[in-house]
């Protein structure tokens, strides 16, 4: 693929090794920064110019986030990588850990230098044991070569990087719940403010970024922020990894320029399986609104275009559904997931996700009532925007969008006690 950043070197044998990474320019940027070629302020300006937006789901500009940290403030500061990746449909960060771990390590060291942190943590989902082992091996290589530890490359800059395995809780993908878990406590989101930049890990200033975001930093700084911006489009810099799954012939991860038409991305994934047609797409992971297939075929894959179409780019997990999909059954699966994964801290989410799941289950199994659809929309509206973290929104938005775009299927289930999709 042209313009690969996070998936650089995949065509090489054993791309995860230090030798391969260094041969392709790996750690050159870190060496130049340590030698004084770029100040922290210059690094932040290049990231702002690049229009790199957070690849974990929120899409917040990375350079702006780094600028929030008061790097010269006294005391310890931390850089934390969110490699939890629990969003259904998302499968990119684990592959960065498996195939390009040194890009993440170099990105985290540069981030530490920029924000004034001497310690970093990579929070990895507990089920990702192969990626964890790869990352640990890469850490040892980097440490043995002088890129980690005290007096890095003979300078007065110290930086240590640790891995932490989570326990598979979806809620720990939320940054403050991740910090609670990292501190050894139950993973439950914190009230904000204060925000992590002022009160984060162990009560100290902390910057948290997604795996893909941090792994993009070395290549951006090596080739320039303008280069990265030019790959994508204004306000949507660079390539982005899209995880295309579902009813396609060739599911997988595709690192493509932001702004690529969805139709082209679908073609890269082999198109819809033979004999079927596109029905619906969830463009950014299970927590974003679903869009009908005919809408998606006219949409470009970038933050602004998808937002204008009525959904969100999210994590870049593109879940494709063909005409065999029962939308009621699909929503039942999603709603059950969010009910199970709610941490229970906020009443609207704790109680509301159960209401949603039970009512949709009732409709799917032939016991629905005509008033159920309005009740589902009402319950979802009382969850979204009323919780400490975004899990409530993640549970509510799919319900509202599925009913909005495919209400006729839900009405058929209620009236005829069966699915209108005969081959579902």
C-alpha angles and dihedrals in degrees: 000000000000118000096015113176112161091028095045116147096020089133090060125090111257094000092179094070126101092236094059092043093051092047089059094051098276116165091009090113092049090050092051092047092050088049089056101257093130132028122214088254092054091049091053092048091053091051091049090049091050092058089222105174124196109280096204097080111279096076094214114164109264096212091052091050092052090050091061091071117093095218096187095052112117122258137035123326128186140212114206128191117210105217093153093110100180098150108120110248094025118117107148107094093057089056092052087054090048101044109020108024095144091063088059092046093050090045092052093048090051090048090051091051092048098049096035097251122145097187131055135183129202109205106205126188109255094234091060096084098147091050089046092054092047091050093048091051090050090050090055091050092050093046093049090051094053098254093116134041131033123351095005111216090351094303131120090251116112123192131166125187126202135185124224124192116217125208101244101268115151091210090064089071085075105091100233093044086051090054091050090051091046088055090055097257133118110288102250125142121255127229113260129246112075091066123206092255088070103022114018136124111018087352093296130120109280137181117206124195137169122256095249092047094054094041089056094057101081094052092045092053093043095054101024137257092266091056090054093045092051092057090063129021137272112306088005107074129186136352121314131206112241118195105212113194139154128052099005129115097233112029118186148101117309122188104204137154116279108251095042111143113256089232090063093048090050090051090051088054090056097261128258115327115270119284096018138092134221112267108168143348133206098205103193113026130300094293096067128080118276119240128206115253094245090056093049093051088067097045130097120222103248136102097258099042094050091046090053089051090056105263140070136254090227113162093343094254105150110198110192122201125189131202093283091068120109103213092203091056091045091052091046089058093048095046092049089052094054092045090054094045099047108114090215096232096120119055096217091054098037094050100025098055088054091051092050094048095047096047093047089047088053092052093047092052097051099262100101125132128212092245092055095085094057089044091053091051091048094048092047089051090054092053103046114087093005102090136081093245135023098263089096090055090045090057095043103045097060091050093051094044096045091052092043095053102029104029091133090065092052091047090051090052091051096045101039100027090229142078120273090212100086096191097043 
